[in-house]
Structures are given as C-alpha cells and as structure tokens.
Amino acid sequence: MENDVGPDHAERFASQIQDQGYSRYSIKQYRTTAEGLLAVMRKANLGPADMTEDRMDQLMVPIIDAAWAKDQKYCRYRINRFWDYLIENAGAAPRSEPSLDMSPRACLKREYETYLRVQRGLSEDTIYHCLRFYDRFLTAKFGAGLGDLNTIRPDDITGFILWLRKEQNAPRDKTGPSHLRNLFQFLFWSGKTERNLSNAVPKARQPKPTSIPRYLEPEEVNRLIEAVRNHEKTGRRNYAMLMLIARLGLRAPEVTAIELDDIDWRAGEILIRGKRQLHDRMPLPVEVGEAIVDYIRNERRGSDRALFVSAKPPFKRFKDAQILRWILRDAYDATGISPPQAYIGTHILRHSLATDMLRKGASLAEIGDVLRHRSAMTTTIYAQYDVDALRSISRPWPTSGDAQ
C-alpha cells in the first residue's frame, strides 16, 4: 500500500529522529517538514511510489521557499532525509544513480584512484588530496579535457609548482610536490607516459633539524590533559583522545580511526590503524583503558562503530582529525600554557612522549617501537647529540669475515 500518505509516516519518521538523539526542537522541525511534504503529495494525488526525482524536485520548491531564509538550506536537508525514509519504508522509488562519466580524463582518474588505494595503500584523506592535484595539474596543462600525456615537460611541472607556491604563499610546503610525484609515478607505471616524470618534480626546501623537536614538559602535558576534562558534554571523550596521544604516541588520524572492535579488553591490547593501511597491536595502559571505559559508559552515544564520535546527533564519526587540534587549542587557552611553536598540532604530545622516554634512559630502538617508525633513521631526530642513544640503533661495521 505504497500510495498511503497518511500522517503516520511523519510520526514514524519523527520517532527515528528521536532515537538518534536529536533535541525536541529538532524533532519538531523534522516532523513539521515531513507533514508539509505529505500534505503537498496528497494535494497532488501522489503516493510514495509515484515520487520520482523530478516530482520531488518540483514538490520541495514551495516548501523550501516558505521557510525563513536561514532555514532553507536545512529544510532541503530535512526533506531529503524524509525522502530516504520513504524509500526505505514506504516503497518510494530509489534515487537514480548518477551516470558514470566515461570521458578519457574521468576514466584515467578512476584508474589512478584504484592505483592509490590498492597498489600504494594510501589513506582516504591522502587519496582525496592526490586526486585534487590530479585535476589541478591537468587543468593547468590541458584545460577541461585530456591531451597527450607525453607532451608534459619538466618545465610544465616547475611552472605549475611556482604558480602553486605563489597562490598558497607557502614556499616550504612539500605536499604539492609529493602528490605530483604520485601522479607521475602512476602515469609511468601504467604505461601512460614514456618517461618517469616524478624525477622532474622539484623538492621543497626543508631545513634540516638541528635539535630535538620542540616538546612540553611532562607536568605541562598532564595539565593540558586534565584541563579538557572540565567540558560538560565532551570532557570524557576529549580526555580519552588526548591520553591516547600522550601515553601511546598515536598520531591524530590514528585516534579518530579507532573502532570499538579494535580494543581487545581481555588481552589488554588496542589495534592501531597507521599509515599506508599498516596495522599494529599495542598494549593498552590501565589509565588509558579506564579513560576509554569512562567515556563509553557515561558519555558516548549513537550506533556508529567508531570509538570517538561527535557529541551532536546523529553522533557520527569524525571526517578528519581536526577535532584534536581544536581540543588542544582550547586546553592551551584554559591552562595558560604557551604553545612551543606557532602551529598548534597534536604531534607536540608525541614529541613530548619521545623526549621524556629519552630522558628516562630509553634507547632509540625502544622509542621507535613505541612511535611505530618504519625506519630507524626517523627516530634519530630525538638524539641529535646523544651518541650513546645513536649507538643503540647502529649496525656493526662489516668485517672481512662477514657474509656479503
């Protein structure tokens, strides 16, 4: 009975919204919007099964226009959510899939995306930025279409990067050249170009580190972590997130990527989803585990399987790790601690952990294990002048009797 457009649908839809934790005011807004659309459908003698995309576009216009200016965008969002409800529960026709762009440039882009995900194992965030630079460079070279890739010259690459530097005003930003190298490695690997132009991408000038990375003293780290607990709605979540960085040395994206099923409570271990889709299991310290349990029991809501979710309905996982920068920035403001560097990033907690371990006598190999460095050379930034620490990861000098 898929032509039923009675008020029950609006009420059931409002119940779903209520179950997702929305406020009474928001539930009322969703119910009112649904009732408005149902009234328009009855007036046009249309049932859910008759609701094609064209008809929906026509019917929603007067409803959106009747909303006050600042609410029109949200009104469209509420209508689309009710339309999804009608598709799932009232027999409305599914949304049509957008037609696949079969132009040469679009096909190459899909092939490149598969290469980045399958062959390189890059994160979704990195893939997104690689594809952006794919579009930007090819647009600069060929316009809207796709020309002969073998006509790309080193001068084209250098000119694009110089333009990029001017536009972004960031002469030392190395992300652009890095994404371009991925593109040209793919083009050569897939046989689209005769030469590997990744070698023609100039490197961004990066000053060599001359000292141990900037860090906070242990008591400052503890003050920052304790400061975030005071937030009424998100204190437990924020505290648990910063504890994972300060005590386990996790990177910010690794914290937001944790799933509920990644914690083995019996074994006392946690699965870390690191760079390049590499996974590591680490022991879960008691104080970190207690912070996570406190958050799950007393603050966390919603059905998303991510461990850390938004405090606003419908309590979804975070799209990126910027939330941790904001949390740390607020902690600096609350404590009055001066950030040791202009850019406020959570990597400072990771550096502070490594520096504290070094002071307490940990070897560079042990620090590298905790920070999950894939190369021992990466860890040497923490021992610029500590010769004994450098010896802990050095390989023995080969002698004439050693196997070649």
C-alpha positions, 0 to 999 in steps of 0.5 A: 500500500505504497500510495498511503500518505497518511500522517503516520509516516511523519510520526514514524519518521519523527520517532527515528529522529528521536532515537538518534538523539536529536533535541525536541526542537529538532524533532519538531522541525523534522516532523513539521517538514515531513507533514508539509511534504505529505500534505503537498503529495496528497494535494497532488494525488501522489503516493510514495511510489509515484515520487520520482526525482523530478516530482520531488524536485518540483514538490520541495520548491514551495516548501523550501521557499516558505521557510525563513531564509536561514532555514532553507538550506536545512529544510532541503536537508530535512526533506531529503532525509524524509525522502530516504525514509520513504524509500526505505519504508514506504516503497518510494522509488530509489534515487537514480544513480548518477551516470558514470562519466566515461570521458578519457580524463574521468576514466584515467582518474578512476584508474589512478584512484584504484592505483592509490588505494590498492597498489600504494595503500594510501589513506582516504584523506591522502587519496582525496588530496592526490586526486585534487592535484590530479585535476589541478595539474591537468587543468593547468596543462590541458584545460577541461579535457585530456591531451597527450600525456607525453607532451608534459615537460619538466618545465610544465611541472616547475611552472605549475609548482611556482604558480602553486607556491605563489597562490598558497604563499607557502614556499616550504610546503612539500605536499604539492610536490609529493602528490605530483610525484604520485601522479607521475609515478602512476602515469609511468607505471601504467604505461601512460607516459614514456618517461618517469616524470616524478624525477622532474618534480622539484623538492621543497626546501626543508631545513634540516633539524638541528635539535630535538623537536620542540616538546612540553614538559611532562607536568605541562602535558598532564595539565593540558590533559586534565584541563579538557576534562572540565567540558560538560558534554565532551570532557570524557571523550576529549580526555580519552583522545588526548591520553591516547596521544600522550601515553601511546604516541598515536598520531591524530588520524590514528585516534579518530580511526579507532573502532570499538572492535579494535580494543581487545579488553581481555588481552589488554591490547588496542589495534592501531590503524597507521599509515599506508593501511599498516596495522599494529597491536599495542598494549593498552595502559590501565589509565588509558583503558579506564579513560576509554571505559569512562567515556563509553559508559557515561558519555558516548552515544549513537550506533556508529562503530567508531570509538570517538564520535561527535557529541551532536546527533546523529553522533557520527564519526569524525571526517578528519582529525581536526577535532584534536587540534581544536581540543588542544587549542582550547586546553592551551587557552584554559591552562595558560600554557604557551604553545612551543611553536606557532602551529598548534598540532597534536604531534607536540604530545608525541614529541613530548612522549619521545623526549621524556622516554629519552630522558628516562634512559630509553634507547632509540630502538625502544622509542621507535617501537613505541612511535611505530617508525618504519625506519630507524633513521626517523627516530634519530631526530630525538638524539641529535647529540646523544651518541650513546642513544645513536649507538643503540640503533647502529649496525656493526661495521662489516668485517672481512669475515662477514657474509656479503 
